[in-house]
Amino acid sequence: MNKYKIDKMSGVLKMNGDRYIPHQLHQLPKKYHEFDPRDIIKMKGYVYIHECNFNNVRTIVDCLHSNRDLNYKEKR
């Protein structure tokens, strides 16, 4: 049985020691059709692509975040 964990801040999926980068359907990379189907997981409304398919993984993961409070106002 595969065990997985999704990071709450970045949304990165970790399964069996591998990391998968989340993408929404309208944000898929241009070369999506060239990726190996074994490197793609579709789950919970996202398409997770294995990190081996990207050159700049660290930059991509650093740019991922979730805006929990979209109506943020400066608190005084």
N, C-alpha and C positions, 0 to 999 in steps of 0.2 A: 504494500500500500504506500502510495506517495504521500509524503507530508509536505505541506506548503505553509508559507507564512508571507503575508503581505505587509510591507512597511507602511504604517499609517501616514507618515509625512510625505514620502516620495511615491508610494504606490508600487514600488519594485517588488516583484514576486520572487521569493526564494524557495526553490524546491530541490531537494536532494543535493544541496551544495551548489546549485547553479542559480544564476540570477537572470531574470527575464524583465525586460523594459516594457512598461505599459504604453499602449497607444489606443486612442479612440478610433473608430472606423473612419472618420473623416480626416484623421491625422496620420494615416499609414505612410511609411516611406515610399519613395518612387520605385525602388527596386524590390518591393514587397513580393512580387510574383517570382523573383529569382531565389528567394530564401528556401531552404530545405523545410518541407512540411513538419519534420520532426522538431524543428526549432521554434514552432509556433503553437501557442496555447490560446484558445478562445474561452474566456471565463468571465462571468459577472459583468458583461457589457464591454469588456476590454479585450484587445488582442495583445498578448504578451509575446515578445520576440526575444530569443536568447541573445545575450550580450556579445556573443562571438560574431554576430553579423554587423557590428558597428565598429568603426575605427576609434572614435573618441568617446568611449563609454563613461569615463569619469566626468566629462563635461555634460553629457546627457543626463546622468544621474544627479549632478549638482543643480541642474536647471529644473528638475522635476520638483514640484511642491503642490500642496493642496491648499486652496484658499478656503478655510473653514468659515471665515467671517467675511462674506463678500460686501456686506453693508458696514464696513469698518468706519468708525468715526473716532477721531482723536479724543481720548478720554482725559479729562482734567482732574 
